[in-house]
C-alpha cells in the first residue's frame, strides 16, 4: 500500500506546492461562493481549463517521475498551475462584487492632473496616430499569450529558479492586488469620462467608456454570469498589465535570444495600458512598485525553499545529463 501511495504522489518542488495550495484555495472559495450565491457560471469552460491544466500537470509528472526529462516536467507542471491560478484569480476578483466602498478614481484623476495628464485628451491625440495606436492594441492583447510562452521557455531552458520566482511573484502580486482593490476599488478613467463617438469609432480601443459603464454596473449589482468569454479586467490600480510587463522583462533577462523581443513588447505595454487599457497615469508607477515588492518577497521565499532541499536552480539539458551518465 505504501508503494502504491508513493507511486501516485505528486512530485512537486516547494514553490510549486505553494502555488498549488493557493490555487486550490482560490478554486474552493470561488466554487463555494458561486453555488451559495446562485451566480451563473460557465462550468463547461472552466471545467475545460481545469482539464487541460490537469493534462499538463499529469504530463509534467510523467516526465519528471520517469526521469525522461526534468525540463519538460517543470515546463508542463508550471504551465498547468499557471493556467488554473490565472483563471480562478479573475473569478475570485469578480466574486468580490457588488462592492459598496467608494471608488478612489477621483483621487487618481486628481493625481494625474498634477502631472498634466487627462485621459480623454490622450485618447483624442491617439486618433491622430492610427498606426501607433494599432501597434499598441496588438501589444496590449499579447500579454496572456506571451506569459504562456515565457513559462514554457523558462522550463525548457532549465531556468527553473527564474520560473519559480516568476510564478510566486505573479501569485503574490495578484492576490495582494485583488485584496487591495477589494478595500480601495478603482475602475479607471473609462468609468468617469465619456469619449466622443468619433474618437471611439476611429480608435476602437479595447477599453472605452462603455467598458467603464459595465464596470460600474458590475460594482453596483455584482456579476450574474461568469465565463472566460465575458470577464473583464476590473482593477485600475495597480495596473496589472504594467506589473506583468515588468515581471516578464525580469524573468526573461537571461534568455538572450528572446530578451530583446520581450523587452520591446513589454515596454510598449506601458503606453498601451493608457490608450487601450483605460488606466490612470499613476497606475503605471504604482504597478512598478507592486512588481518590486512582489519580486522581493518571491525571491526570498524561493531561496528559502531551495535551501531546505537539494534542488538545483538550473537544470542541465537531457543530452548533457545523458552524456554525464555515459561518461
N, C-alpha and C positions, 0 to 999 in steps of 0.2 A: 504493500500500500504506500509506504514511504517513497519507494522508487517511482511509482506512478505519479505521486504528488510532485516529485522533483521534475518529472518529465513535462508536466503541464504548467509548471510555474513560469511566469513571465521573467525573462532575463532582462531587467531594466537597470540602467545606470541611475544613480541617485537623482540627478537633475530630471531625468525622465519620469521617475516615480513622483517627484514633486509636481510636475506638470500634470501627470495623470490624476493625482489627488485633487488638485484644484479643478481640473476639468470634470471629474466625477461629481464633485460638489456642485459645480455650475449646472450640470445636466440634471442632477437630482432636484435641486432647488427650482430650476426652471420648469421641469415637468410637473412637479408638485403644485406650483403656482398656476400653471395652465389648467390643470384638472380642477383645482379648488375654485378658481375664479371663473371657470367655464369659458375661457377665451378660445376662439377658433385657432387651430394650429395645423400647419401643413405637415401632418405626421409622415406622409409618404416622402416628401422632400427631405425632411430632417432624418428620417429613417435611412434614406439613400446615402446621405452624408455619413451617417454613422456606419453603415455597411461598408462603404468604400474605405473609411478610416480603419475599420476592423480588418479588412483585407490587407491594407498597408501594414498595419501593426503585426498581423499574423505572418505576412511575408517577411517582414523585418526580423521577427523572432526566429523564423526558419533559417534565414541566412546567418543569424548570429549564433544560435544554439548549435547548428550543424557545423559551424566553423567554415562554411563555404566563403563568406565574405562579410567581415565586420563592417566594412564601409557601406555596403548595400543595406546591411541590417540597421545601422543607425539612421541612414537616409530614409528608409521606409518607415521605421518606427516613429521618428520625429515628424515625418510628413503626416502620418495618421493622427498623432497627438495635436499637431498644429491645426489641422482641419477641424476637428471636433471642438477644440477650445475656441477657435475664432468664431465658428457658427453659433455656439451657445453663449459666448460673451455678448454677442449682439442681442440674442433672445433675452438674456438676463437684463440687459440695459432697457429693452422695451418694457419689461415687466415692472420696472420702477415707476411706470406711468399708470394712472394720472399722477401728476406731481403738482402739489399745491404751493410749493415755495416760490417766491417771486424770482423772475429771471434776473441775472446780473448783466444782461445785454446792454441796458442803458449805461452802466458804468464802463463797459468795454468800449462802447461807441464814444463815450466822453474821453477815455484814454486815447483812442485812435485820433480823435480830434486835436489833441495836444500836439500830435505829430503831423497834422495836416492831412490825415487820411480820411476819405469819405467814400464808402463802398459804391454808392450809385455813380459817382464821378469816375471811379476806376472802371466800372462796367461800361459806361458810355465811352471812355477812352479806348477800351479794348475792342469795341466795334470797329474802330479805325485801324486795327491791327489784325485783319482776318487770318492771315497765315500763322502768326504767332499765337493767336487765340486757339486755332485748331490744334497746333502742336501741343499747347498746354492742356487742352482737353484730352488728347490721346495719352499724354504723360500722366495726367490725373487718374485716368482709368486703368493705368498699368500697375497700380500699387499691389493689388492682391496677386495677380499672376507673377510679378517679379519676386514677391516674397516666397511663393511656392518654389520658384526656380532656385532662389537663394538657399532654401533648406536642403534641396536635393544636391546642389553643387557643393555646399559645405560638407555634407555627409559623404558624397562620393570622392571628394578630395582628401578625406581623412581629417578635416579640421573640426574634430568632434568637440573640443572645448569651446571654440568660437561658436559652434552651433548651439551648444547648451547655454552659453551666455546669452546668445540671441533669443532663444526660446524663453528663458527666465526673464529677460528684460521685457519681452513682449507681454508676458503674463503679468509681471509686476506693474508695468505702466498701464496696462489695460484695466486691471482690477482697481487700482488706485484712482485711475481717471474716471471710471464709471461711478465709484463711490463719491468722488469729489463732485461730479455732475449731479448726483442724487441730492447732495447738500446745497450745491450752488449751481442750479441749472442755467444753461445758456444755449441758445438756438442759432445764433449767428445773425448777421445784419439782414439776411433774407426774410427774417421774421419781423423786421422793424421797418423796412423800406419797400416801397413799390417801384419797380422799374418801368420805364416807358415801354409800351408794347413793341415799338420798333427796335428797341435795344434787345429785348428777349428774342424777337424773330431773327434778327441779324446774328446775334451772338450764339443763340441756342445753348446757354450754359447748362451744366449738369445741375446746378443749384440756382434757382431763380426765386422770385417772391411767392410763386405757387407752392414751391417746396417749403418755404418758410411758413406759409399758412397751414400746410399739412402738419408741420412740426407743432404748431400751436394747438391744432385740433387734437393731436395725439397727447400733448401735455395736459390738455383740459379733460378729455374724455377717456384717455387710455386706449390701448390697441383692442380692436375687435377681431383681428385675424393676423397671425404672424406666419410669414412664409419667407424663404430666402429670396423670392421673386419681388417682394414688396417692401422689405425692410430698408430703412434709410439710416444714414449716419445722423445721430442725434446730438452729438457733443460738439460745441463750438470751441470751448477752451477746456483743456489743451487741445490743439489741433492734432488729431491722431495721424493725419497724413504727414504732418511735419515730424511727429515722433517716429513713425515708421520709416520715413525717409532717412532720418539721422541713424536709426538702427541699421538700416540696410547698408548705408555707406560704411559704418563702422565694422559691420560683420564681414563685408566683402573686401576690406582693405588689403588682405593678404593674398587675394586671388588676382594676380597681376594681369592676367589675360581678360578678365571681366570687369575689374575695378573701374577703369575709365568710363565704361558704359554706365555702370551703376552710379558713379559719381555725377555724371552729367544729367542723367534722367532724374535722380533724386534731388539734385539742386533745383531743377526745373519744377519739381513738385511743389516747391515753396510758393512761387508766384501763382502756380495753377490752383493752389488751395484758396487763394484770394479771389481769382476770377471764376473758377468753376466749382469751388468747394463752399462758397458763401461764408468765408471766415472773416473775422475781425483781424486787423493787422497784429494786434497784441497777442492773438492766439499762437502765432508762429514762435516768437521768443519764449513764450511760456512752454510751448511744446518742446523746444530745445532744452530748457531747464528740466522738464519732466523726463526727457530722454537721459540726461546726465545723471539724475537721481536714480532712475531705474537701472541704468548701466552700472553705477557704483554698487548698488545693492546686489545686482545679479552676479557681478564678477566676484564679489566676496563670498556670496553664497555658494557659487560653483566651486571656487577654490577650496572652501571649507569641505564641501562634499568630496572633492577629489582627494584631499589629504587623508580622508578616512577610508580610502580604497586604494587599490593598486592600479587603477585605470590610468592609461596614458592620455595626455592632452591632444596627441596627434596619432592617427592610425597609419601604419605603413601600408603600402598597397599590397594587394593579394599576391601579385607577382613577386614583390620583394620578399614577402614572408615565405612564399614557396621556395625561393632561392636560398633563404636562410636555413630552412628545414633541410633542403637538399644538400647544402654545404655541411 
